[in-house]
Amino acid sequence: MAKTNQAKPYKMDTETQNVINFFEQVCKVPRGSGNEAGIREFLVAWANENKFDNNVDETGNVFIRVPATKGMENRPAIVLQGHMDMVCEKTPESDHDFTKDPIKTIYDGEWLKADHTTLGADDGVALAIAMAIVKDPAVKHPDLELLFTVDEERGLTGANGLGEGALRGKYLINLDSENEGVFTIGCAGGKDTHLSLDLEYDEVPNDYVSYLIKVAGCTGGHSGENIKDERANAIRVLARIMQRLSEITDVRLISITGGTAHNAIPRDCEATFFAPIADKEAIAEIAITMATTIKSEFANTDPNIQLVLNESFEASDRRAMLNWLSTKVFDMLRAIPHGVAAWSTDMPDMVETSSNLATVKIEDGQLLVHTSQRSSVMSRRDAITSRVESVGRLAGCQVWSGNGYVSWKPDFKADLVKQCQAIYSKLFKKEAKVIAIHAGLECGLIGDKHPGMQMISIGPDAVDIHSPNERLYLPSVGKIYRLVAAFLAELK
């Protein structure tokens, strides 16, 4: 079992404990996006041990079929679905290796978190809930199909590679939501864009000195769920500071690195550059002024943002970009759309369209930028993508955008939604909230390949997913378990 620490005891009920026991097993297996071989082998071995029919498709998705319990054979089949991969984020001081190290879980009262890394409850808890459910002899259920997909976090690869009609279920319960008491029945579509700019370097004059500048401590978070929260994007903040410096001195950029994943708001960014030694005091003064200004602007949404300027940084050589090229880089990073582009006119307080400036790095003489766009309206998803591409072309970049994935159009009058609302109300004596979200779920792609399948997404409470602050609220885990069990027993 993964190493655990208990800060404050929390007594879990039987259902919660059973799920967490499976989740701890999942946490032992490295499963970053693109590295799902280990968790796939774990799931197949578990299925074989329990004599469940199973197979793996060409994309790498795992299918496990569980026969109906006695008396439930004539009920419609149900799919329980989640994804195997997780977003791998860690704090700068962490030495965790996501390719081989287990996730170290920490119990903090009613919350479960990880040791300076993402926890991976998104979506490891889905695997754990499904496994616990089918092993519980008290749960009555029809024929079940467990579908565990690959590479969801980088672009819904598993759902996109799913074969037409691969599933038989009438209903699909997706376990990739983060709010107990909320039924998600719609989501945004998305598309990624890649920009590459050829760079040129030249020797800088002898009276230039090198600097290291860092923006750190940003909260980050999910680029869909948290884009509305006005959190700082470390890449944008650093580009803003560098642009300001280039207005008063000759800035020659050496390198820039920021962000880690297309669906995470960048928490850290750093750059190295040369500038005339004669402007050293002016550079320091502007850095202090900008740090104060930016901290004030994000005082409510990102209070721990930090700006560090290292004037004693020594570059390995005297080569850097020319001034005009350095300025072009800053201008482009400032011009690329980031944040909310439009709010929904159909659903109050819901983001319709957004863009996330996700990563930047220099590799093999090229500046590489990765952005992700989302919208519940496909024409507007393509429009915001076109804006990003336009900025890239104006800067002289090579531009490429993926095919993206479709949105999941909500149907608030669907039979499944009505049944699930009634079951929830009977079970918990209150009403569930029914929403659509500004994030990508696999339901859109799965539904597109299975016309007529009705779908709903639920899950336990989790906060700050896609960041090292990710936490899972343990009391909600048992509630979701009982809800899924009730769905399986009562859906018709």
Sequence and secondary structure as in RCSB ss.txt:
>XXXX:A:sequence
MAKTNQAKPYKMDTETQNVINFFEQVCKVPRGSGNEAGIREFLVAWANENKFDNNVDETGNVFIRVPATKGMENR
PAIVLQGHMDMVCEKTPESDHDFTKDPIKTIYDGEWLKADHTTLGADDGVALAIAMAIVKDPAVKHPDLELLFTV
DEERGLTGANGLGEGALRGKYLINLDSENEGVFTIGCAGGKDTHLSLDLEYDEVPNDYVSYLIKVAGCTGGHSGE
NIKDERANAIRVLARIMQRLSEITDVRLISITGGTAHNAIPRDCEATFFAPIADKEAIAEIAITMATTIKSEFAN
TDPNIQLVLNESFEASDRRAMLNWLSTKVFDMLRAIPHGVAAWSTDMPDMVETSSNLATVKIEDGQLLVHTSQRS
SVMSRRDAITSRVESVGRLAGCQVWSGNGYVSWKPDFKADLVKQCQAIYSKLFKKEAKVIAIHAGLECGLIGDKH
PGMQMISIGPDAVDIHSPNERLYLPSVGKIYRLVAAFLAELK
>XXXX:A:secstr
   EEEEE     HHHHHHHHHHHHHHTS  BTT  HHHHHHHHHHHHHTT EEEE TT  EEEEE   TT TTS
  EEEEEES B   B TT    TTT    EEEETTEEEESSB   HHHHHHHHHHHHHHH TT   SSEEEEEES
  TTT HHHHT  TT    SEEEE     TTEEEEEE EEEEEEEEEE  EEE  TTEEEEEEEEE     BTTT
TGGGT   HHHHHHHHHHHHHTTS  EEEEEEE S TTB    EEEEEEEEGGGHHHHHHHHHHHHHHHHHHTTT
T TT EEEEETT   SSSEEE HHHHHHHHHHHHHS  EEEEE SSSTT EEEEEEEEEEEEETTEEEEEEEEEE
SSHHHHHHHHHHHHHHHHHTT EEEE   B  B   TT HHHHHHHHHHHHHHSS  EEEEESS  THHHHHHHS
TT EEEE    EESTTSTT EEEHHHHHHHHHHHHHHHHH  
